[in-house]
Amino acid sequence: MIKKWFLALDNLVNRGKYLSVSNSGIGSFNDRNVDAPTHTQMMDDPSIDSVAIADRDRRHAAAVERLSDAGRADWPPVYPDPFPGLSGAVPEIGAADLTVDVVGGAVAHHGVLLIRGLFNAEQVADTRAVQDRVKAASLLDSHEGSGWYLPFDGKSRLEKALRSRTESRGGNWLADSPLGLTKVMHILESVGVVGVINEHFQERSAISLQKSTLRSVQPEPSDTGWHQDGSFLDDDVRSMNVWVALSPCGGMIPASGIELIPRRFEDILPVDTALGVATISPDVINEIKQQYPSLNPQFAAGDALMFDEHFVHRTSLEPGITEVRYALECWFFAPSHSASNYVPFLA
């Protein structure tokens, strides 16, 4: 059954470039009447390692083929504001209300959307278990043939240094784990995120090696930099990030959250290169906060944020935190307008 599911996955990855926005852009596992392997089966069956590794390679090849596509002509798409009159607050919905109009409209008019309960308790537990398994595998001396940790060689500039920095801070790149990639992408598809993003882009989306991460943030207070991811991505990039809390955090919980400015910024703000390649000047931030005070929302495990490269935010590491924060972050890109130097995998 497990290999049958991976065969269905292979067929799905290699189908036409874009079918129709009405069925999530490219079909889904549920449409194919093939049950995904259970979490226990994926954790315990070593026979699927080679299949998962091959699937990762096919996802990469399929994404590369789409890099020369034209993409939708009407960009950025125009959405009505689904939260008219909302100011100084984060627009919020339940998972059942997730649609492209709500996501696109919230991001276009407010910069961000908070989705309560995007992952249910089982999906959170499965993702956390994947995270622990990937981290443990990454610490082994040998990774040859491992489905849980086999670093992908994208031959991109600074790849090894960036991977090392991410792992030294407690994280792992999702696509460095073929089995983790398969499991997490299936969850993201099953909750509707992949279909919504495909519809927003009007093309089959891709994630990247360097910007899709299983994060573990230690309770070490620090003055982190405010940033927009667009400050270090291509000028014409088309992106949408999905950040999912895998443990309670932010707000009154003593675990790091996401401090944010609840408004849309059309421009990429000036950075202070003395503080970092992407850190927005503190003077600019202080001026903005006089009119738009920052917020530090509280998240339950499974709550999520969606935003694009214009969103102004930072990791909140204020004094008083005592607990590790676990999270999943997946930046999706339109392959036609992807980020150069980032290694793509078809979602």
C-alpha positions as CSV (number, residue, x, y, z in Angstrom):
1,M,0.0,0.0,0.0
2,I,2.8,2.4,0.8
3,K,4.5,2.0,-2.5
4,K,1.2,2.3,-4.3
5,W,0.7,5.7,-2.6
6,F,4.2,6.8,-3.7
7,L,3.4,5.7,-7.2
8,A,0.3,7.9,-7.1
9,L,2.5,10.7,-5.8
10,D,4.9,10.2,-8.7
11,N,2.1,10.4,-11.2
12,L,0.8,13.5,-9.5
13,V,4.1,15.3,-9.6
14,N,4.6,14.5,-13.3
15,R,1.1,15.3,-14.5
16,G,0.4,18.4,-16.7
17,K,1.7,21.8,-15.6
18,Y,-1.6,23.2,-14.4
19,L,-5.0,21.6,-14.7
20,S,-7.7,23.9,-13.3
21,V,-8.0,26.2,-10.4
22,S,-11.3,24.7,-9.5
23,N,-9.7,21.5,-8.2
24,S,-6.7,23.0,-6.4
25,G,-4.8,23.5,-9.6
26,I,-3.3,20.0,-10.0
27,G,-5.6,17.5,-8.3
28,S,-5.0,15.9,-4.9
29,F,-4.3,12.6,-3.2
30,N,-7.9,12.5,-2.0
31,D,-9.1,12.8,-5.6
32,R,-7.0,9.7,-6.5
33,N,-8.7,7.3,-4.0
34,V,-5.3,6.2,-2.7
35,D,-4.7,6.3,1.0
36,A,-1.5,7.9,2.2
37,P,0.7,5.7,4.4
38,T,0.1,6.2,8.0
39,H,2.6,8.0,10.1
40,T,3.6,4.8,11.9
41,Q,4.2,3.1,8.6
42,M,6.4,5.9,7.3
43,M,8.4,5.9,10.5
44,D,9.0,2.2,10.7
45,D,9.2,0.9,7.1
46,P,12.8,1.3,5.7
47,S,11.8,0.0,2.3
48,I,10.3,3.3,1.4
49,D,13.5,5.3,1.9
50,S,14.7,4.9,-1.7
51,V,11.3,5.7,-3.1
52,A,11.1,8.9,-1.1
53,I,14.6,9.9,-2.2
54,A,13.6,9.3,-5.9
55,D,10.4,11.3,-5.3
56,R,12.4,14.2,-4.0
57,D,14.5,14.2,-7.1
58,R,11.5,14.1,-9.3
59,R,9.9,17.1,-7.4
60,H,13.1,19.0,-8.0
61,A,13.3,18.1,-11.7
62,A,9.6,19.0,-12.3
63,A,10.1,22.4,-10.6
64,V,13.1,23.2,-12.7
65,E,11.2,22.5,-15.9
66,R,8.7,25.2,-14.9
67,L,11.2,28.0,-14.2
68,S,10.8,29.3,-17.7
69,D,7.0,29.5,-17.7
70,A,5.4,32.9,-18.2
71,G,3.2,32.9,-15.1
72,R,-0.1,34.7,-14.8
73,A,-0.3,38.0,-16.6
74,D,-2.5,39.9,-14.1
75,W,0.0,40.2,-11.3
76,P,-0.5,41.2,-8.6
77,P,-4.0,39.8,-8.6
78,V,-6.7,42.1,-7.3
79,Y,-8.8,40.9,-4.3
80,P,-11.5,42.7,-2.4
81,D,-10.8,43.3,1.3
82,P,-12.4,40.4,3.3
83,F,-11.9,42.4,6.5
84,P,-13.1,45.9,5.7
85,G,-12.7,48.4,8.5
86,L,-10.1,46.3,10.3
87,S,-7.1,48.3,11.4
88,G,-4.3,47.7,13.9
89,A,-5.2,44.0,14.3
90,V,-4.4,40.7,12.6
91,P,-7.2,39.4,10.3
92,E,-8.2,35.9,11.6
93,I,-10.2,33.0,10.4
94,G,-10.8,29.3,11.3
95,A,-9.3,26.6,9.1
96,A,-12.7,25.8,7.6
97,D,-12.9,29.3,6.1
98,L,-9.6,29.1,4.1
99,T,-10.1,30.2,0.5
100,V,-7.9,32.0,-2.0
101,D,-10.1,35.1,-1.8
102,V,-9.6,35.3,2.0
103,V,-5.9,34.6,1.9
104,G,-5.2,36.9,-1.1
105,G,-7.4,39.7,0.2
106,A,-6.0,39.6,3.7
107,V,-2.4,39.6,2.5
108,A,-3.1,42.4,-0.1
109,H,-4.9,44.7,2.3
110,H,-3.5,43.8,5.8
111,G,-0.2,42.0,5.1
112,V,-1.0,38.8,6.8
113,L,-3.7,36.2,7.7
114,L,-3.9,34.2,10.9
115,I,-5.6,30.8,10.5
116,R,-6.6,29.2,13.8
117,G,-6.3,25.4,13.9
118,L,-4.9,24.9,10.4
119,F,-3.3,21.7,11.6
120,N,-5.4,19.5,13.9
121,A,-3.8,17.8,16.9
122,E,-2.9,14.6,14.9
123,Q,-1.2,16.7,12.2
124,V,0.7,18.7,14.7
125,A,1.9,15.5,16.5
126,D,2.9,13.9,13.2
127,T,4.9,16.9,12.1
128,R,6.6,17.2,15.5
129,A,7.5,13.5,15.3
130,V,8.9,14.0,11.8
131,Q,10.9,17.0,13.2
132,D,12.4,14.9,16.0
133,R,13.2,12.1,13.6
134,V,14.9,14.4,11.1
135,K,17.0,16.1,13.8
136,A,18.1,12.8,15.3
137,A,19.0,11.5,11.8
138,S,21.0,14.6,11.1
139,L,23.2,14.0,14.1
140,L,24.3,10.6,12.9
141,D,27.8,10.1,11.4
142,S,26.5,8.6,8.2
143,H,23.5,9.7,6.1
144,E,24.0,7.6,3.0
145,G,20.7,6.2,1.7
146,S,18.7,7.6,4.6
147,G,15.2,8.7,3.9
148,W,15.1,10.8,7.1
149,Y,18.1,12.9,6.5
150,L,20.0,13.1,3.2
151,P,21.1,16.7,2.4
152,F,20.2,17.7,-1.1
153,D,23.0,19.0,-3.1
154,G,21.5,22.0,-5.0
155,K,25.0,23.3,-5.9
156,S,23.8,26.8,-4.9
157,R,26.1,29.5,-3.5
158,L,26.6,29.4,0.2
159,E,24.4,26.4,0.6
160,K,26.6,24.5,3.0
161,A,27.1,27.6,5.2
162,L,23.4,28.3,5.3
163,R,22.5,24.7,6.2
164,S,25.1,24.7,8.9
165,R,23.8,27.9,10.4
166,T,20.2,26.7,10.3
167,E,21.1,23.4,12.0
168,S,23.3,25.1,14.6
169,R,20.2,27.1,15.6
170,G,18.1,23.9,16.1
171,G,16.4,23.8,12.7
172,N,16.5,21.5,9.6
173,W,15.7,22.2,6.0
174,L,12.5,20.2,5.2
175,A,13.8,19.0,1.8
176,D,17.0,17.6,3.4
177,S,14.6,14.8,4.6
178,P,12.9,13.0,1.7
179,L,10.5,11.3,4.0
180,G,9.8,14.5,6.0
181,L,9.2,16.3,2.7
182,T,6.7,13.8,1.6
183,K,4.8,13.7,4.9
184,V,4.7,17.4,5.5
185,M,3.7,18.2,1.9
186,H,0.8,15.7,2.2
187,I,-0.4,17.4,5.4
188,L,-0.2,20.9,3.8
189,E,-2.1,19.6,0.8
190,S,-4.8,17.9,2.9
191,V,-5.5,21.1,4.9
192,G,-6.0,23.1,1.6
193,V,-3.0,25.3,1.7
194,V,-1.3,24.0,-1.5
195,G,-4.5,24.3,-3.5
196,V,-5.1,27.9,-2.3
197,I,-1.6,28.9,-3.2
198,N,-1.7,27.2,-6.6
199,E,-4.9,29.2,-7.3
200,H,-3.3,32.4,-6.1
201,F,-0.3,31.9,-8.4
202,Q,-2.4,30.3,-11.2
203,E,0.3,27.7,-11.6
204,R,1.6,24.7,-9.7
205,S,3.6,26.1,-6.8
206,A,7.1,25.0,-5.5
207,I,8.8,25.3,-2.2
208,S,12.6,25.8,-1.8
209,L,15.4,24.0,-0.1
210,Q,16.7,27.0,1.8
211,K,13.4,28.5,2.9
212,S,11.3,25.6,4.1
213,T,12.4,24.7,7.6
214,L,11.5,22.7,10.6
215,R,12.4,25.2,13.3
216,S,13.3,24.8,17.0
217,V,13.9,28.1,18.7
218,Q,15.6,28.0,22.1
219,P,14.4,30.3,24.9
220,E,17.4,32.6,24.7
221,P,16.4,36.3,24.8
222,S,17.8,38.4,21.9
223,D,17.2,41.6,20.0
224,T,16.2,40.1,16.7
225,G,16.0,42.2,13.5
226,W,12.9,43.4,11.8
227,H,12.8,42.3,8.2
228,Q,10.9,41.7,5.0
229,D,12.0,38.6,3.1
230,G,11.6,40.6,-0.1
231,S,14.7,42.5,0.8
232,F,16.9,39.5,-0.2
233,L,14.7,37.9,-2.8
234,D,14.4,38.8,-6.5
235,D,12.5,42.0,-7.3
236,D,9.8,40.1,-9.4
237,V,9.5,37.1,-7.0
238,R,6.0,35.8,-6.3
239,S,5.8,34.1,-2.9
240,M,3.5,33.0,-0.1
241,N,4.8,31.8,3.3
242,V,3.0,29.3,5.5
243,W,4.3,29.4,9.1
244,V,2.7,26.9,11.5
245,A,3.1,26.8,15.3
246,L,3.9,23.3,16.4
247,S,3.8,24.3,20.1
248,P,2.0,27.0,22.0
249,C,3.9,30.3,21.7
250,G,3.8,34.1,21.5
251,G,1.5,36.4,23.5
252,M,1.5,35.5,27.2
253,I,3.2,32.1,26.6
254,P,6.9,32.0,27.6
255,A,8.0,30.8,24.2
256,S,9.2,32.9,21.3
257,G,6.5,34.1,18.9
258,I,6.3,36.4,15.9
259,E,6.2,40.1,16.5
260,L,4.6,41.8,13.5
261,I,3.3,45.1,12.1
262,P,-0.4,44.5,11.1
263,R,-0.5,46.3,7.9
264,R,0.4,46.0,4.2
265,F,3.6,47.5,2.9
266,E,3.9,47.8,-0.9
267,D,7.5,48.8,-0.8
268,I,10.6,47.1,0.5
269,L,11.8,49.3,3.4
270,P,15.4,50.5,3.8
271,V,17.8,48.1,5.6
272,D,20.6,48.9,7.9
273,T,23.5,46.9,6.5
274,A,25.5,47.6,9.7
275,L,23.0,45.3,11.5
276,G,22.6,42.7,8.8
277,V,21.8,42.2,5.2
278,A,18.0,42.2,5.8
279,T,17.5,44.2,9.0
280,I,15.3,47.2,8.6
281,S,16.6,50.4,10.1
282,P,15.5,50.8,13.7
283,D,14.6,54.5,12.9
284,V,12.3,53.3,10.2
285,I,10.6,50.7,12.5
286,N,10.2,53.2,15.3
287,E,8.5,55.7,13.0
288,I,6.2,53.0,11.7
289,K,5.3,51.8,15.2
290,Q,4.1,55.3,16.2
291,Q,1.3,54.9,13.8
292,Y,1.0,51.1,13.6
293,P,1.9,49.5,17.0
294,S,3.4,46.1,16.7
295,L,1.6,43.0,17.9
296,N,2.8,39.6,19.3
297,P,-0.1,37.2,18.7
298,Q,-0.6,34.1,20.9
299,F,-0.6,30.8,19.0
300,A,-1.9,27.4,19.9
301,A,-0.2,24.4,18.3
302,G,-1.6,24.2,14.8
303,D,-2.3,27.9,14.4
304,A,-0.7,29.4,11.3
305,L,0.2,32.7,9.6
306,M,0.3,33.3,5.8
307,F,2.1,36.2,4.3
308,D,4.3,37.2,1.4
309,E,7.6,38.9,0.9
310,H,6.4,42.4,1.9
311,F,5.4,41.5,5.4
312,V,7.3,43.3,8.2
313,H,8.0,41.0,11.2
314,R,10.6,39.5,13.4
315,T,11.1,36.5,15.8
316,S,10.1,37.7,19.3
317,L,12.8,36.7,21.8
318,E,11.9,38.9,24.7
319,P,13.2,38.4,28.3
320,G,11.1,36.0,30.3
321,I,10.8,33.2,27.7
322,T,11.6,29.7,29.2
323,E,10.2,27.2,26.6
324,V,11.4,25.9,23.3
325,R,9.2,27.0,20.4
326,Y,8.6,24.5,17.5
327,A,7.4,25.6,14.2
328,L,7.2,24.7,10.5
329,E,7.9,27.4,7.9
330,C,7.4,26.8,4.2
331,W,7.9,29.5,1.6
332,F,6.0,28.7,-1.6
333,F,7.0,30.3,-4.9
334,A,5.5,30.6,-8.4
335,P,8.1,28.7,-10.4
336,S,7.7,31.2,-13.2
337,H,8.9,33.9,-10.8
338,S,10.9,32.0,-8.2
339,A,13.8,33.2,-6.2
340,S,17.2,32.7,-7.9
341,N,19.8,30.8,-6.0
342,Y,17.0,28.9,-4.2
343,V,16.6,25.3,-5.0
344,P,13.0,24.5,-5.9
345,F,10.8,21.4,-5.3
346,L,7.3,21.1,-6.8
347,A,4.6,21.2,-4.1
